[in-house]
Amino acid sequence: MTADETLKSIDTKLDAIIRLLASSCVEGKNKTEAIITLGGLGLASDLVAELVKTTPATVRARLFEAKRRDKSEGRKVMKKVESK
């Protein structure tokens, strides 16, 4: 077996492991929660979309909305702290 074949074999096995672990991380979650969880783990939008059975555009939109919501909630917390 050549070095390239060995690397391809390892890559295939790692991909399978990533998919299994990602699936178990989102078990019982709705699509939006699953997208946010998997996106937070740093998985690519294409892979998240495949795992959640949606489109990469939907994944990117949900992650953008979650970041915007988090930023907005952070501002609310800071306003409360500053007013004390």
N, C-alpha and C positions, 0 to 999 in steps of 0.2 A: 504494500500500500504506500502510495506517495504521500508527501507532506500535505499537498493540496487535498487529497482524498481524505486524509486524517482530519484536517481542519474542517472540511465540509461535513464529515460525520459528526464531529463534536458540535458544530453549529446547529445541525439538525436536532441533536439530542437536547441541547440547551434551549432551543426554541420550543420543543415539546414541554420541557420542565417549566419554562416561563408561562406557557399557556395554561398548564395545569394549576400552577400556583395562583395565577391571576383569576382563573375561574373560581377557585376556592375562596379567594378574597372577597368576591362580590356575591357569593351565594346568598340568596334571600333579600338582596337589595333591589330597588327599582332601577330603571335604566339611568336616571340622572345621578343617583347615588353611586352606581357602579362606574359611570363615566368619571365622576369626580375622584373616586377612590383610585381608579387605574391611572388617571391622568396625574394624580398626585404622586404616584409611584414612578412617574417619568416614562411611562410607556408611550409609544408613538400613536398618534391619532388613528392611523390606519389599523393598527393592531387592536386598539380599544374598540373601534367601530366593528371590527370583525367579531370580537368576543361578545359585544353587547347586541350585535345584530342591528346595526344602524349605519349611518353614513359618516365618513370622516368629517364632513361639514357640520353635521349635528354635534359630533364630539367637540369640535373646536368651538362651536357656539355655546354649548353647555359649560365648557371650561372657562370661556370668556365671561359668561354670566356669573359663574361662581366667584371668579376673581374680583369682578366688579362689586358683587354683593359683599364679599369679605372686606374689601377696601372701604365701602360705605359703612359697614358695621364698625370697622376700626375707627373711623372718624367719629361716630356716635359715642364710642367708649371714651375717646380722647376729650370730647366736649364735656362729658360728665366729670371726668377727672379734673379738667381745667376749671370747672365751675365750683368745685369744692373748696 
